[in-house]
Amino acid sequence: MPSRTTRSGCSFEGVSTDHQRAREALGARLRELRAGVSGRELAARLGWTQSKVSKLETGRQTATPADLAAWAEATGQPTAAAELQ
């Protein structure tokens, strides 16, 4: 599939890829914070579905600031919230 471009000739592909990489890196950090707790257990603590936890960790869903603060709190590492923002 060819990359799309703006009228000025800028490619959307690089922006999308950078954004996806950032979400994946954030997801890896979220998994580190969750160490020792299953995704199902964390979801129960947060009142979320296990699917939401999985999507955040794999970068398929963008986390909101409230999601990040709740995650840090639920994993017993509230000071990590600022780092995740």
N, C-alpha and C positions, 0 to 999 in steps of 0.2 A: 504494500500500500504506500503510495507516495506521500511525502510529508506535505501538510498544508502550509500555506504561507499567507502573510498579510499583504495588503497592497504595497507596503514598502519593501516586501521581499523577505521579511523575517519569518523564520520557520517556527511553527508551533511545537514541533517534535522535541526540540531541545528543552523547552520550558516544561513540557509535560514529563519528559524523562527526568529532569532535575527534581521536579515536584514529587514524582513517584519515588525516586531514590531517597529523598528526605523523609517521606512517609515510612519507607521501609527501614531506614536507620532509626527513626523514632520507635517503630514497632520492635526492633531488636532491643532497644533500651527498655521498653515496657516489659518485654520478656525477662530481661535481667532483673528488673525490680520484682517481678512475680515469682522469682526462683523459690522453689519449695512449696508453692501453692498451685494447685491445678487451675486450669482455665475455668472449669466448672465451678470450683470453690470461689474463685475471685468474682465470677459473674453473680453468684449467689450473694456474696458480701455487698456487691454494688447494686443489686436489684436489676441487673442487665441480663440479656440472653448470653449464652456461651458463644453464640455466633458473633455478637458484637465484639466480645473480647478477641476472638480469632481474627476478625476483620481489622481491628485496630493493630494487632500484632503483625499482620501480614501486609499492612499498608493499603488494604482494599477499602478502608473507610478513613476519612479524615477525623482526627480527634479534636474535640472542642476544648477550650481552656478548662471548662467545668469537668469534662471527661478526664483530663490529665490530673487535675487537682484531686478528683475522687479516686483515681487509680493510685496516686502516691499515698493518699490517706489509707486506702484499703490494704495496701501492701506494707503498712507500718513505716513508711518512709516519707512523711509529709514534707520534709525539707526538699525532696526531689522535685516537687511541683514546679518550683521556679526554673529549674534546669530544663524541664520538659517543655516549657512554654515557647 
